[in-house]
Amino acid sequence: MVAALAGVRVLDLTRLLPGAVASMMLADLGANVVKVEDPNGGDYARWMPPLVNGVSSIFAVNNRRKRSLILDLKHAEGPAVLLKLTASSDVLIESFRPGTLERLGVGPEHLHAANPRLIVCRMSGWGATGPDAGRSGHDLNYVARAGQLANGSDAQVPRAQVADIGGAYTAVASILAALYARERGGEGTVLDISLAEAALPSSMFNWAERVVPHEEPTAGALTGEWACYRAYATADARTATLAALEPKFWRTFCDAVRRPDWIPMHSERDAQPALIGEVAALFASKPADDWDALLKDVDCCFAVAMPPEAIHTDPQFSARGMLGLGRDGLPWMRSPLGMPSGSAAGAVPGYGEHTVEVMREAGVEEDEVLRLIHCRCIKAGHVDADHG
């Protein structure tokens, strides 16, 4: 089967997580992705510990199947080189603060002058417009503004990058839609992806529940304030999760633990504090494995929490080939796109490993490549990191 994006060329100018995940998913679909890195160390993620034989595991899991080119966009000739690369590309992804490419002389109008069919995907924290467009931020700030922390009595730092990963998926969906529209007779376009906005759908249920007038304030059924939907500590200090939102699941749970007296309290608001205490005491009476043995085959929406270091041994994920460790000891994770994309393993690009190769493909003559290297506009690396 031909990969869905075979023949699509992508320039990835981003750093760290959102853009890297987005371009990796495009690579998994068959796109030819070139990671454009600056000459001062490139993507910060390259050097984040833990390192395996000098390669960051964090960088490896997000950047397989790509090629790396080192280009100094601040060099006098850097913008012209980028425009040359753009001419033969289909997609350009960038994550600079709004206005940065314009200041460098390679804003969307310049990029589209070089290639009218180019799809420019701009990823930023707050979006390209609005009063906070130029403001700094990270995932924690975005989810806070999106209503996810002031959403109960025990606000905590999320242990996942909700906005960053949500932004990656939003970018991929937008890019695929733009490619489809272009193939139906359209031209290139500019996509404005806000990580904060990508976090908003995660608050959709609670926002819709609270924003409309109602007779009494609600804590929200999905915030841990209801006994049927909550994480509980087990006797061995692990975590069991119960998500028996529907009455049928709650009834099945209560029957399984021999507490039929709890059944009518499922959605009684005043009963919740005491009920939570009773259910918590029950889960604290046995270790997690005992609860898993009792409830995993009971139709009540139950699961034991897995620590991150153990998820690659989870039998469900393993059966579907979702993630694991390569022969080189580096982690890999397959994009959960639900369509054939080949093996999840792939080469992790060395810093600047493909500079000369990509420049040649863009039609730059050998003498010109050597001149650009000599004047330090581009840089050639030689590090290989086999992976898979």
Summary of the structure (lengths in Angstrom):
residues: 388
radius of gyration: 24.7
end to end distance: 21.2
largest distance: 82.6
contacts: 1190
relative contact order: 0.14
helix: 40%
strand: 16%
